Amino acid sequence: MGGTSAGLAIAPALRVLTWPLLALTLIMLGRGWYLNLSHGERWRSIWNRRAGLVLMGSTVLAVVLWGLRLAGLLGPRPF
């Protein structure tokens, strides 16, 4: 975060927000997968297929970023 006082003040806030942001990510991705699986079979349009691809990409990106975060490669380890 840098050696400035603003950077030092943000670092503890990011550690505190790690778990609520992880929970929010899981809730939003879970809701997206639920809606895709529950409403996807009735009407398969091009938009529905594109939305499924975006959802898959978002899930992969979230897993990679959270994995790096929890491994300590994107900032200090949260635990």
N, CA, C and O atoms as a Maestro MAE file, in Angstrom:
{
 s_m_m2io_version
 :::
 2.0.0
}

f_m_ct {
 s_m_title
 :::
 protein
 m_atom[316] {
  # First column is atom index #
  i_m_mmod_type
  r_m_x_coord
  r_m_y_coord
  r_m_z_coord
  i_m_residue_number
  s_m_chain_name
  s_m_pdb_residue_name
  s_m_pdb_atom_name
  i_m_atomic_number
  :::
  1 25 0.814 -1.191 0.000 1 A "MET " " N  " 7
  2 3 0.000 0.000 0.000 1 A "MET " " CA " 6
  3 2 0.860 1.260 0.000 1 A "MET " " C  " 6
  4 15 0.348 2.347 -0.266 1 A "MET " " O  " 8
  5 25 2.104 1.145 0.280 2 A "GLY " " N  " 7
  6 3 2.968 2.314 0.266 2 A "GLY " " CA " 6
  7 2 3.325 2.750 1.674 2 A "GLY " " C  " 6
  8 15 2.777 2.248 2.655 2 A "GLY " " O  " 8
  9 25 4.229 3.671 1.754 3 A "GLY " " N  " 7
  10 3 4.698 4.125 3.052 3 A "GLY " " CA " 6
  11 2 4.013 5.378 3.537 3 A "GLY " " C  " 6
  12 15 4.343 5.873 4.615 3 A "GLY " " O  " 8
  13 25 3.078 5.908 2.787 4 A "THR " " N  " 7
  14 3 2.409 7.125 3.219 4 A "THR " " CA " 6
  15 2 1.392 6.805 4.302 4 A "THR " " C  " 6
  16 15 0.992 5.655 4.481 4 A "THR " " O  " 8
  17 25 0.989 7.824 5.010 5 A "SER " " N  " 7
  18 3 0.034 7.608 6.100 5 A "SER " " CA " 6
  19 2 -1.327 7.142 5.581 5 A "SER " " C  " 6
  20 15 -2.020 6.387 6.262 5 A "SER " " O  " 8
  21 25 -1.713 7.580 4.394 6 A "ALA " " N  " 7
  22 3 -3.001 7.122 3.840 6 A "ALA " " CA " 6
  23 2 -2.937 5.640 3.500 6 A "ALA " " C  " 6
  24 15 -3.901 4.911 3.735 6 A "ALA " " O  " 8
  25 25 -1.818 5.186 2.949 7 A "GLY " " N  " 7
  26 3 -1.666 3.771 2.630 7 A "GLY " " CA " 6
  27 2 -1.649 2.909 3.873 7 A "GLY " " C  " 6
  28 15 -2.211 1.814 3.876 7 A "GLY " " O  " 8
  29 25 -1.018 3.382 4.920 8 A "LEU " " N  " 7
  30 3 -0.972 2.629 6.170 8 A "LEU " " CA " 6
  31 2 -2.341 2.574 6.836 8 A "LEU " " C  " 6
  32 15 -2.649 1.610 7.537 8 A "LEU " " O  " 8
  33 25 -3.152 3.584 6.628 9 A "ALA " " N  " 7
  34 3 -4.489 3.592 7.226 9 A "ALA " " CA " 6
  35 2 -5.442 2.661 6.483 9 A "ALA " " C  " 6
  36 15 -6.379 2.136 7.085 9 A "ALA " " O  " 8
  37 25 -5.225 2.449 5.205 10 A "ILE " " N  " 7
  38 3 -6.113 1.597 4.407 10 A "ILE " " CA " 6
  39 2 -5.838 0.117 4.652 10 A "ILE " " C  " 6
  40 15 -6.762 -0.694 4.595 10 A "ILE " " O  " 8
  41 25 -4.602 -0.247 4.921 11 A "ALA " " N  " 7
  42 3 -4.225 -1.657 5.066 11 A "ALA " " CA " 6
  43 2 -5.036 -2.398 6.134 11 A "ALA " " C  " 6
  44 15 -5.506 -3.499 5.847 11 A "ALA " " O  " 8
  45 25 -5.231 -1.867 7.349 12 A "PRO " " N  " 7
  46 3 -6.051 -2.600 8.326 12 A "PRO " " CA " 6
  47 2 -7.512 -2.721 7.897 12 A "PRO " " C  " 6
  48 15 -8.166 -3.719 8.201 12 A "PRO " " O  " 8
  49 25 -8.020 -1.729 7.205 13 A "ALA " " N  " 7
  50 3 -9.406 -1.801 6.734 13 A "ALA " " CA " 6
  51 2 -9.570 -2.920 5.719 13 A "ALA " " C  " 6
  52 15 -10.596 -3.601 5.710 13 A "ALA " " O  " 8
  53 25 -8.584 -3.115 4.874 14 A "LEU " " N  " 7
  54 3 -8.665 -4.198 3.893 14 A "LEU " " CA " 6
  55 2 -8.621 -5.562 4.570 14 A "LEU " " C  " 6
  56 15 -9.287 -6.494 4.118 14 A "LEU " " O  " 8
  57 25 -7.856 -5.694 5.633 15 A "ARG " " N  " 7
  58 3 -7.821 -6.958 6.365 15 A "ARG " " CA " 6
  59 2 -9.164 -7.234 7.024 15 A "ARG " " C  " 6
  60 15 -9.619 -8.377 7.045 15 A "ARG " " O  " 8
  61 25 -9.794 -6.213 7.556 16 A "VAL " " N  " 7
  62 3 -11.098 -6.383 8.210 16 A "VAL " " CA " 6
  63 2 -12.174 -6.717 7.189 16 A "VAL " " C  " 6
  64 15 -13.079 -7.498 7.482 16 A "VAL " " O  " 8
  65 25 -12.093 -6.145 6.009 17 A "LEU " " N  " 7
  66 3 -13.126 -6.342 4.993 17 A "LEU " " CA " 6
  67 2 -12.943 -7.616 4.161 17 A "LEU " " C  " 6
  68 15 -13.784 -7.917 3.314 17 A "LEU " " O  " 8
  69 25 -11.882 -8.354 4.384 18 A "THR " " N  " 7
  70 3 -11.641 -9.551 3.582 18 A "THR " " CA " 6
  71 2 -12.797 -10.532 3.682 18 A "THR " " C  " 6
  72 15 -13.320 -10.976 2.660 18 A "THR " " O  " 8
  73 25 -13.197 -10.871 4.879 19 A "TRP " " N  " 7
  74 3 -14.228 -11.908 5.055 19 A "TRP " " CA " 6
  75 2 -15.615 -11.446 4.629 19 A "TRP " " C  " 6
  76 15 -16.324 -12.221 3.987 19 A "TRP " " O  " 8
  77 25 -16.047 -10.210 4.954 20 A "PRO " " N  " 7
  78 3 -17.349 -9.777 4.423 20 A "PRO " " CA " 6
  79 2 -17.385 -9.699 2.900 20 A "PRO " " C  " 6
  80 15 -18.407 -10.016 2.291 20 A "PRO " " O  " 8
  81 25 -16.289 -9.282 2.280 21 A "LEU " " N  " 7
  82 3 -16.266 -9.226 0.816 21 A "LEU " " CA " 6
  83 2 -16.246 -10.621 0.204 21 A "LEU " " C  " 6
  84 15 -16.830 -10.833 -0.859 21 A "LEU " " O  " 8
  85 25 -15.588 -11.573 0.852 22 A "LEU " " N  " 7
  86 3 -15.624 -12.956 0.377 22 A "LEU " " CA " 6
  87 2 -17.043 -13.509 0.484 22 A "LEU " " C  " 6
  88 15 -17.519 -14.186 -0.428 22 A "LEU " " O  " 8
  89 25 -17.716 -13.221 1.592 23 A "ALA " " N  " 7
  90 3 -19.100 -13.678 1.753 23 A "ALA " " CA " 6
  91 2 -20.005 -13.051 0.695 23 A "ALA " " C  " 6
  92 15 -20.855 -13.738 0.128 23 A "ALA " " O  " 8
  93 25 -19.834 -11.765 0.425 24 A "LEU " " N  " 7
  94 3 -20.640 -11.098 -0.592 24 A "LEU " " CA " 6
  95 2 -20.380 -11.696 -1.976 24 A "LEU " " C  " 6
  96 15 -21.312 -11.865 -2.762 24 A "LEU " " O  " 8
  97 25 -19.134 -12.013 -2.273 25 A "THR " " N  " 7
  98 3 -18.799 -12.652 -3.549 25 A "THR " " CA " 6
  99 2 -19.493 -13.992 -3.683 25 A "THR " " C  " 6
  100 15 -20.066 -14.298 -4.730 25 A "THR " " O  " 8
  101 25 -19.445 -14.797 -2.626 26 A "LEU " " N  " 7
  102 3 -20.086 -16.112 -2.669 26 A "LEU " " CA " 6
  103 2 -21.603 -16.006 -2.799 26 A "LEU " " C  " 6
  104 15 -22.218 -16.790 -3.521 26 A "LEU " " O  " 8
  105 25 -22.202 -15.056 -2.113 27 A "ILE " " N  " 7
  106 3 -23.657 -14.870 -2.198 27 A "ILE " " CA " 6
  107 2 -24.066 -14.454 -3.612 27 A "ILE " " C  " 6
  108 15 -25.019 -14.998 -4.169 27 A "ILE " " O  " 8
  109 25 -23.355 -13.501 -4.186 28 A "MET " " N  " 7
  110 3 -23.725 -13.009 -5.515 28 A "MET " " CA " 6
  111 2 -23.484 -14.056 -6.595 28 A "MET " " C  " 6
  112 15 -24.306 -14.206 -7.499 28 A "MET " " O  " 8
  113 25 -22.366 -14.787 -6.518 29 A "LEU " " N  " 7
  114 3 -22.138 -15.843 -7.502 29 A "LEU " " CA " 6
  115 2 -23.131 -16.989 -7.317 29 A "LEU " " C  " 6
  116 15 -23.595 -17.577 -8.295 29 A "LEU " " O  " 8
  117 25 -23.456 -17.304 -6.065 30 A "GLY " " N  " 7
  118 3 -24.453 -18.344 -5.812 30 A "GLY " " CA " 6
  119 2 -25.811 -17.975 -6.372 30 A "GLY " " C  " 6
  120 15 -26.508 -18.818 -6.936 30 A "GLY " " O  " 8
  121 25 -26.187 -16.713 -6.216 31 A "ARG " " N  " 7
  122 3 -27.471 -16.251 -6.759 31 A "ARG " " CA " 6
  123 2 -27.462 -16.313 -8.288 31 A "ARG " " C  " 6
  124 15 -28.448 -16.721 -8.903 31 A "ARG " " O  " 8
  125 25 -26.356 -15.910 -8.890 32 A "GLY " " N  " 7
  126 3 -26.247 -15.969 -10.350 32 A "GLY " " CA " 6
  127 2 -26.355 -17.394 -10.873 32 A "GLY " " C  " 6
  128 15 -27.050 -17.642 -11.858 32 A "GLY " " O  " 8
  129 25 -25.669 -18.337 -10.218 33 A "TRP " " N  " 7
  130 3 -25.750 -19.736 -10.641 33 A "TRP " " CA " 6
  131 2 -27.141 -20.302 -10.410 33 A "TRP " " C  " 6
  132 15 -27.638 -21.069 -11.235 33 A "TRP " " O  " 8
  133 25 -27.778 -19.936 -9.302 34 A "TYR " " N  " 7
  134 3 -29.141 -20.408 -9.041 34 A "TYR " " CA " 6
  135 2 -30.096 -19.926 -10.129 34 A "TYR " " C  " 6
  136 15 -30.878 -20.711 -10.664 34 A "TYR " " O  " 8
  137 25 -30.033 -18.641 -10.455 35 A "LEU " " N  " 7
  138 3 -30.919 -18.105 -11.488 35 A "LEU " " CA " 6
  139 2 -30.619 -18.707 -12.849 35 A "LEU " " C  " 6
  140 15 -31.539 -18.991 -13.616 35 A "LEU " " O  " 8
  141 25 -29.365 -18.900 -13.154 36 A "ASN " " N  " 7
  142 3 -29.005 -19.481 -14.450 36 A "ASN " " CA " 6
  143 2 -29.505 -20.915 -14.562 36 A "ASN " " C  " 6
  144 15 -30.040 -21.303 -15.601 36 A "ASN " " O  " 8
  145 25 -29.340 -21.696 -13.520 37 A "LEU " " N  " 7
  146 3 -29.752 -23.095 -13.585 37 A "LEU " " CA " 6
  147 2 -31.262 -23.275 -13.474 37 A "LEU " " C  " 6
  148 15 -31.820 -24.204 -14.058 37 A "LEU " " O  " 8
  149 25 -31.924 -22.394 -12.731 38 A "SER " " N  " 7
  150 3 -33.368 -22.566 -12.564 38 A "SER " " CA " 6
  151 2 -34.178 -21.994 -13.723 38 A "SER " " C  " 6
  152 15 -35.294 -22.450 -13.973 38 A "SER " " O  " 8
  153 25 -33.643 -21.011 -14.430 39 A "HIS " " N  " 7
  154 3 -34.389 -20.382 -15.525 39 A "HIS " " CA " 6
  155 2 -33.782 -20.653 -16.893 39 A "HIS " " C  " 6
  156 15 -34.326 -20.208 -17.904 39 A "HIS " " O  " 8
  157 25 -32.682 -21.362 -16.947 40 A "GLY " " N  " 7
  158 3 -31.970 -21.518 -18.204 40 A "GLY " " CA " 6
  159 2 -32.529 -22.574 -19.130 40 A "GLY " " C  " 6
  160 15 -32.254 -22.516 -20.328 40 A "GLY " " O  " 8
  161 25 -33.289 -23.527 -18.652 41 A "GLU " " N  " 7
  162 3 -33.725 -24.648 -19.481 41 A "GLU " " CA " 6
  163 2 -34.933 -24.321 -20.358 41 A "GLU " " C  " 6
  164 15 -35.127 -24.933 -21.409 41 A "GLU " " O  " 8
  165 25 -35.729 -23.375 -19.931 42 A "ARG " " N  " 7
  166 3 -36.963 -23.086 -20.672 42 A "ARG " " CA " 6
  167 2 -36.727 -22.358 -21.973 42 A "ARG " " C  " 6
  168 15 -37.402 -22.621 -22.968 42 A "ARG " " O  " 8
  169 25 -35.785 -21.455 -21.976 43 A "TRP " " N  " 7
  170 3 -35.613 -20.599 -23.152 43 A "TRP " " CA " 6
  171 2 -34.136 -20.374 -23.376 43 A "TRP " " C  " 6
  172 15 -33.518 -19.581 -22.666 43 A "TRP " " O  " 8
  173 25 -33.554 -21.061 -24.356 44 A "ARG " " N  " 7
  174 3 -32.128 -20.951 -24.631 44 A "ARG " " CA " 6
  175 2 -31.887 -19.994 -25.790 44 A "ARG " " C  " 6
  176 15 -31.823 -20.416 -26.944 44 A "ARG " " O  " 8
  177 25 -31.756 -18.732 -25.490 45 A "SER " " N  " 7
  178 3 -31.463 -17.746 -26.528 45 A "SER " " CA " 6
  179 2 -29.958 -17.485 -26.557 45 A "SER " " C  " 6
  180 15 -29.204 -18.015 -25.740 45 A "SER " " O  " 8
  181 25 -29.545 -16.670 -27.501 46 A "ILE " " N  " 7
  182 3 -28.136 -16.304 -27.590 46 A "ILE " " CA " 6
  183 2 -27.721 -15.506 -26.361 46 A "ILE " " C  " 6
  184 15 -26.582 -15.615 -25.907 46 A "ILE " " O  " 8
  185 25 -28.640 -14.699 -25.815 47 A "TRP " " N  " 7
  186 3 -28.332 -13.903 -24.623 47 A "TRP " " CA " 6
  187 2 -28.169 -14.796 -23.404 47 A "TRP " " C  " 6
  188 15 -27.339 -14.529 -22.536 47 A "TRP " " O  " 8
  189 25 -28.960 -15.850 -23.344 48 A "ASN " " N  " 7
  190 3 -28.854 -16.774 -22.227 48 A "ASN " " CA " 6
  191 2 -27.517 -17.512 -22.267 48 A "ASN " " C  " 6
  192 15 -26.892 -17.718 -21.227 48 A "ASN " " O  " 8
  193 25 -27.087 -17.903 -23.437 49 A "ARG " " N  " 7
  194 3 -25.786 -18.572 -23.562 49 A "ARG " " CA " 6
  195 2 -24.646 -17.623 -23.223 49 A "ARG " " C  " 6
  196 15 -23.684 -18.013 -22.563 49 A "ARG " " O  " 8
  197 25 -24.753 -16.383 -23.672 50 A "ARG " " N  " 7
  198 3 -23.716 -15.390 -23.351 50 A "ARG " " CA " 6
  199 2 -23.664 -15.119 -21.856 50 A "ARG " " C  " 6
  200 15 -22.583 -14.993 -21.281 50 A "ARG " " O  " 8
  201 25 -24.822 -15.029 -21.233 51 A "ALA " " N  " 7
  202 3 -24.856 -14.808 -19.786 51 A "ALA " " CA " 6
  203 2 -24.206 -15.973 -19.044 51 A "ALA " " C  " 6
  204 15 -23.519 -15.773 -18.042 51 A "ALA " " O  " 8
  205 25 -24.424 -17.184 -19.538 52 A "GLY " " N  " 7
  206 3 -23.783 -18.351 -18.925 52 A "GLY " " CA " 6
  207 2 -22.272 -18.308 -19.056 52 A "GLY " " C  " 6
  208 15 -21.557 -18.677 -18.124 52 A "GLY " " O  " 8
  209 25 -21.781 -17.862 -20.200 53 A "LEU " " N  " 7
  210 3 -20.333 -17.733 -20.395 53 A "LEU " " CA " 6
  211 2 -19.737 -16.660 -19.486 53 A "LEU " " C  " 6
  212 15 -18.658 -16.844 -18.923 53 A "LEU " " O  " 8
  213 25 -20.442 -15.546 -19.349 54 A "VAL " " N  " 7
  214 3 -19.976 -14.479 -18.458 54 A "VAL " " CA " 6
  215 2 -19.969 -14.973 -17.019 54 A "VAL " " C  " 6
  216 15 -19.044 -14.668 -16.266 54 A "VAL " " O  " 8
  217 25 -20.983 -15.730 -16.629 55 A "LEU " " N  " 7
  218 3 -21.039 -16.265 -15.276 55 A "LEU " " CA " 6
  219 2 -19.890 -17.245 -15.022 55 A "LEU " " C  " 6
  220 15 -19.284 -17.222 -13.951 55 A "LEU " " O  " 8
  221 25 -19.592 -18.097 -15.990 56 A "MET " " N  " 7
  222 3 -18.460 -19.022 -15.840 56 A "MET " " CA " 6
  223 2 -17.140 -18.259 -15.733 56 A "MET " " C  " 6
  224 15 -16.299 -18.580 -14.894 56 A "MET " " O  " 8
  225 25 -16.965 -17.259 -16.579 57 A "GLY " " N  " 7
  226 3 -15.748 -16.454 -16.523 57 A "GLY " " CA " 6
  227 2 -15.610 -15.702 -15.219 57 A "GLY " " C  " 6
  228 15 -14.515 -15.606 -14.665 57 A "GLY " " O  " 8
  229 25 -16.720 -15.164 -14.720 58 A "SER " " N  " 7
  230 3 -16.699 -14.446 -13.450 58 A "SER " " CA " 6
  231 2 -16.351 -15.367 -12.298 58 A "SER " " C  " 6
  232 15 -15.628 -14.980 -11.380 58 A "SER " " O  " 8
  233 25 -16.865 -16.586 -12.346 59 A "THR " " N  " 7
  234 3 -16.575 -17.544 -11.292 59 A "THR " " CA " 6
  235 2 -15.098 -17.931 -11.294 59 A "THR " " C  " 6
  236 15 -14.469 -17.995 -10.238 59 A "THR " " O  " 8
  237 25 -14.552 -18.186 -12.468 60 A "VAL " " N  " 7
  238 3 -13.131 -18.532 -12.565 60 A "VAL " " CA " 6
  239 2 -12.260 -17.374 -12.084 60 A "VAL " " C  " 6
  240 15 -11.301 -17.581 -11.341 60 A "VAL " " O  " 8
  241 25 -12.595 -16.161 -12.508 61 A "LEU " " N  " 7
  242 3 -11.829 -14.992 -12.093 61 A "LEU " " CA " 6
  243 2 -11.900 -14.790 -10.584 61 A "LEU " " C  " 6
  244 15 -10.887 -14.488 -9.954 61 A "LEU " " O  " 8
  245 25 -13.076 -14.953 -10.002 62 A "ALA " " N  " 7
  246 3 -13.229 -14.792 -8.556 62 A "ALA " " CA " 6
  247 2 -12.419 -15.836 -7.797 62 A "ALA " " C  " 6
  248 15 -11.780 -15.519 -6.794 62 A "ALA " " O  " 8
  249 25 -12.444 -17.069 -8.268 63 A "VAL " " N  " 7
  250 3 -11.681 -18.130 -7.598 63 A "VAL " " CA " 6
  251 2 -10.184 -17.839 -7.666 63 A "VAL " " C  " 6
  252 15 -9.473 -18.016 -6.676 63 A "VAL " " O  " 8
  253 25 -9.706 -17.397 -8.816 64 A "VAL " " N  " 7
  254 3 -8.283 -17.096 -8.967 64 A "VAL " " CA " 6
  255 2 -7.886 -15.921 -8.075 64 A "VAL " " C  " 6
  256 15 -6.888 -16.000 -7.359 64 A "VAL " " O  " 8
  257 25 -8.653 -14.838 -8.110 65 A "LEU " " N  " 7
  258 3 -8.306 -13.665 -7.316 65 A "LEU " " CA " 6
  259 2 -8.382 -13.936 -5.817 65 A "LEU " " C  " 6
  260 15 -7.499 -13.520 -5.066 65 A "LEU " " O  " 8
  261 25 -9.437 -14.636 -5.374 66 A "TRP " " N  " 7
  262 3 -9.540 -14.944 -3.943 66 A "TRP " " CA " 6
  263 2 -8.473 -15.953 -3.530 66 A "TRP " " C  " 6
  264 15 -7.979 -15.895 -2.404 66 A "TRP " " O  " 8
  265 25 -8.115 -16.861 -4.405 67 A "GLY " " N  " 7
  266 3 -7.030 -17.792 -4.091 67 A "GLY " " CA " 6
  267 2 -5.706 -17.065 -3.901 67 A "GLY " " C  " 6
  268 15 -4.959 -17.356 -2.968 67 A "GLY " " O  " 8
  269 25 -5.421 -16.119 -4.791 68 A "LEU " " N  " 7
  270 3 -4.208 -15.319 -4.646 68 A "LEU " " CA " 6
  271 2 -4.254 -14.466 -3.382 68 A "LEU " " C  " 6
  272 15 -3.243 -14.312 -2.696 68 A "LEU " " O  " 8
  273 25 -5.421 -13.917 -3.077 69 A "ARG " " N  " 7
  274 3 -5.562 -13.083 -1.879 69 A "ARG " " CA " 6
  275 2 -5.341 -13.893 -0.609 69 A "ARG " " C  " 6
  276 15 -4.632 -13.455 0.296 69 A "ARG " " O  " 8
  277 25 -5.941 -15.062 -0.542 70 A "LEU " " N  " 7
  278 3 -5.813 -15.880 0.666 70 A "LEU " " CA " 6
  279 2 -4.431 -16.523 0.769 70 A "LEU " " C  " 6
  280 15 -3.999 -16.883 1.864 70 A "LEU " " O  " 8
  281 25 -3.735 -16.670 -0.356 71 A "ALA " " N  " 7
  282 3 -2.376 -17.204 -0.332 71 A "ALA " " CA " 6
  283 2 -1.343 -16.143 0.070 71 A "ALA " " C  " 6
  284 15 -0.182 -16.460 0.332 71 A "ALA " " O  " 8
  285 25 -1.780 -14.885 0.114 72 A "GLY " " N  " 7
  286 3 -0.876 -13.816 0.500 72 A "GLY " " CA " 6
  287 2 -0.130 -13.181 -0.654 72 A "GLY " " C  " 6
  288 15 0.802 -12.408 -0.432 72 A "GLY " " O  " 8
  289 25 -0.515 -13.487 -1.879 73 A "LEU " " N  " 7
  290 3 0.159 -12.906 -3.024 73 A "LEU " " CA " 6
  291 2 -0.418 -11.546 -3.435 73 A "LEU " " C  " 6
  292 15 0.222 -10.793 -4.169 73 A "LEU " " O  " 8
  293 25 -1.610 -11.244 -2.965 74 A "LEU " " N  " 7
  294 3 -2.211 -9.919 -3.210 74 A "LEU " " CA " 6
  295 2 -2.392 -9.216 -1.863 74 A "LEU " " C  " 6
  296 15 -3.512 -9.075 -1.370 74 A "LEU " " O  " 8
  297 25 -1.327 -8.798 -1.304 75 A "GLY " " N  " 7
  298 3 -1.374 -8.144 -0.001 75 A "GLY " " CA " 6
  299 2 -1.030 -9.122 1.101 75 A "GLY " " C  " 6
  300 15 -0.750 -10.293 0.843 75 A "GLY " " O  " 8
  301 25 -1.053 -8.634 2.335 76 A "PRO " " N  " 7
  302 3 -0.716 -9.514 3.460 76 A "PRO " " CA " 6
  303 2 -1.779 -10.579 3.671 76 A "PRO " " C  " 6
  304 15 -2.943 -10.383 3.321 76 A "PRO " " O  " 8
  305 25 -1.377 -11.708 4.247 77 A "ARG " " N  " 7
  306 3 -2.327 -12.788 4.517 77 A "ARG " " CA " 6
  307 2 -3.386 -12.297 5.492 77 A "ARG " " C  " 6
  308 15 -3.056 -11.606 6.456 77 A "ARG " " O  " 8
  309 25 -4.651 -12.637 5.265 78 A "PRO " " N  " 7
  310 3 -5.713 -12.155 6.141 78 A "PRO " " CA " 6
  311 2 -5.805 -12.890 7.478 78 A "PRO " " C  " 6
  312 15 -6.575 -12.482 8.347 78 A "PRO " " O  " 8
  313 25 -5.048 -13.947 7.657 79 A "PHE " " N  " 7
  314 3 -5.109 -14.682 8.925 79 A "PHE " " CA " 6
  315 2 -3.734 -14.936 9.464 79 A "PHE " " C  " 6
  316 15 -3.589 -15.543 10.525 79 A "PHE " " O  " 8
  :::
 }
 m_bond[315] {
  # First column is bond index #
  i_m_from
  i_m_to
  i_m_order
  :::
  1 1 2 1
  2 2 3 1
  3 3 4 2
  4 3 5 1
  5 5 6 1
  6 6 7 1
  7 7 8 2
  8 7 9 1
  9 9 10 1
  10 10 11 1
  11 11 12 2
  12 11 13 1
  13 13 14 1
  14 14 15 1
  15 15 16 2
  16 15 17 1
  17 17 18 1
  18 18 19 1
  19 19 20 2
  20 19 21 1
  21 21 22 1
  22 22 23 1
  23 23 24 2
  24 23 25 1
  25 25 26 1
  26 26 27 1
  27 27 28 2
  28 27 29 1
  29 29 30 1
  30 30 31 1
  31 31 32 2
  32 31 33 1
  33 33 34 1
  34 34 35 1
  35 35 36 2
  36 35 37 1
  37 37 38 1
  38 38 39 1
  39 39 40 2
  40 39 41 1
  41 41 42 1
  42 42 43 1
  43 43 44 2
  44 43 45 1
  45 45 46 1
  46 46 47 1
  47 47 48 2
  48 47 49 1
  49 49 50 1
  50 50 51 1
  51 51 52 2
  52 51 53 1
  53 53 54 1
  54 54 55 1
  55 55 56 2
  56 55 57 1
  57 57 58 1
  58 58 59 1
  59 59 60 2
  60 59 61 1
  61 61 62 1
  62 62 63 1
  63 63 64 2
  64 63 65 1
  65 65 66 1
  66 66 67 1
  67 67 68 2
  68 67 69 1
  69 69 70 1
  70 70 71 1
  71 71 72 2
  72 71 73 1
  73 73 74 1
  74 74 75 1
  75 75 76 2
  76 75 77 1
  77 77 78 1
  78 78 79 1
  79 79 80 2
  80 79 81 1
  81 81 82 1
  82 82 83 1
  83 83 84 2
  84 83 85 1
  85 85 86 1
  86 86 87 1
  87 87 88 2
  88 87 89 1
  89 89 90 1
  90 90 91 1
  91 91 92 2
  92 91 93 1
  93 93 94 1
  94 94 95 1
  95 95 96 2
  96 95 97 1
  97 97 98 1
  98 98 99 1
  99 99 100 2
  100 99 101 1
  101 101 102 1
  102 102 103 1
  103 103 104 2
  104 103 105 1
  105 105 106 1
  106 106 107 1
  107 107 108 2
  108 107 109 1
  109 109 110 1
  110 110 111 1
  111 111 112 2
  112 111 113 1
  113 113 114 1
  114 114 115 1
  115 115 116 2
  116 115 117 1
  117 117 118 1
  118 118 119 1
  119 119 120 2
  120 119 121 1
  121 121 122 1
  122 122 123 1
  123 123 124 2
  124 123 125 1
  125 125 126 1
  126 126 127 1
  127 127 128 2
  128 127 129 1
  129 129 130 1
  130 130 131 1
  131 131 132 2
  132 131 133 1
  133 133 134 1
  134 134 135 1
  135 135 136 2
  136 135 137 1
  137 137 138 1
  138 138 139 1
  139 139 140 2
  140 139 141 1
  141 141 142 1
  142 142 143 1
  143 143 144 2
  144 143 145 1
  145 145 146 1
  146 146 147 1
  147 147 148 2
  148 147 149 1
  149 149 150 1
  150 150 151 1
  151 151 152 2
  152 151 153 1
  153 153 154 1
  154 154 155 1
  155 155 156 2
  156 155 157 1
  157 157 158 1
  158 158 159 1
  159 159 160 2
  160 159 161 1
  161 161 162 1
  162 162 163 1
  163 163 164 2
  164 163 165 1
  165 165 166 1
  166 166 167 1
  167 167 168 2
  168 167 169 1
  169 169 170 1
  170 170 171 1
  171 171 172 2
  172 171 173 1
  173 173 174 1
  174 174 175 1
  175 175 176 2
  176 175 177 1
  177 177 178 1
  178 178 179 1
  179 179 180 2
  180 179 181 1
  181 181 182 1
  182 182 183 1
  183 183 184 2
  184 183 185 1
  185 185 186 1
  186 186 187 1
  187 187 188 2
  188 187 189 1
  189 189 190 1
  190 190 191 1
  191 191 192 2
  192 191 193 1
  193 193 194 1
  194 194 195 1
  195 195 196 2
  196 195 197 1
  197 197 198 1
  198 198 199 1
  199 199 200 2
  200 199 201 1
  201 201 202 1
  202 202 203 1
  203 203 204 2
  204 203 205 1
  205 205 206 1
  206 206 207 1
  207 207 208 2
  208 207 209 1
  209 209 210 1
  210 210 211 1
  211 211 212 2
  212 211 213 1
  213 213 214 1
  214 214 215 1
  215 215 216 2
  216 215 217 1
  217 217 218 1
  218 218 219 1
  219 219 220 2
  220 219 221 1
  221 221 222 1
  222 222 223 1
  223 223 224 2
  224 223 225 1
  225 225 226 1
  226 226 227 1
  227 227 228 2
  228 227 229 1
  229 229 230 1
  230 230 231 1
  231 231 232 2
  232 231 233 1
  233 233 234 1
  234 234 235 1
  235 235 236 2
  236 235 237 1
  237 237 238 1
  238 238 239 1
  239 239 240 2
  240 239 241 1
  241 241 242 1
  242 242 243 1
  243 243 244 2
  244 243 245 1
  245 245 246 1
  246 246 247 1
  247 247 248 2
  248 247 249 1
  249 249 250 1
  250 250 251 1
  251 251 252 2
  252 251 253 1
  253 253 254 1
  254 254 255 1
  255 255 256 2
  256 255 257 1
  257 257 258 1
  258 258 259 1
  259 259 260 2
  260 259 261 1
  261 261 262 1
  262 262 263 1
  263 263 264 2
  264 263 265 1
  265 265 266 1
  266 266 267 1
  267 267 268 2
  268 267 269 1
  269 269 270 1
  270 270 271 1
  271 271 272 2
  272 271 273 1
  273 273 274 1
  274 274 275 1
  275 275 276 2
  276 275 277 1
  277 277 278 1
  278 278 279 1
  279 279 280 2
  280 279 281 1
  281 281 282 1
  282 282 283 1
  283 283 284 2
  284 283 285 1
  285 285 286 1
  286 286 287 1
  287 287 288 2
  288 287 289 1
  289 289 290 1
  290 290 291 1
  291 291 292 2
  292 291 293 1
  293 293 294 1
  294 294 295 1
  295 295 296 2
  296 295 297 1
  297 297 298 1
  298 298 299 1
  299 299 300 2
  300 299 301 1
  301 301 302 1
  302 302 303 1
  303 303 304 2
  304 303 305 1
  305 305 306 1
  306 306 307 1
  307 307 308 2
  308 307 309 1
  309 309 310 1
  310 310 311 1
  311 311 312 2
  312 311 313 1
  313 313 314 1
  314 314 315 1
  315 315 316 2
  :::
 }
}
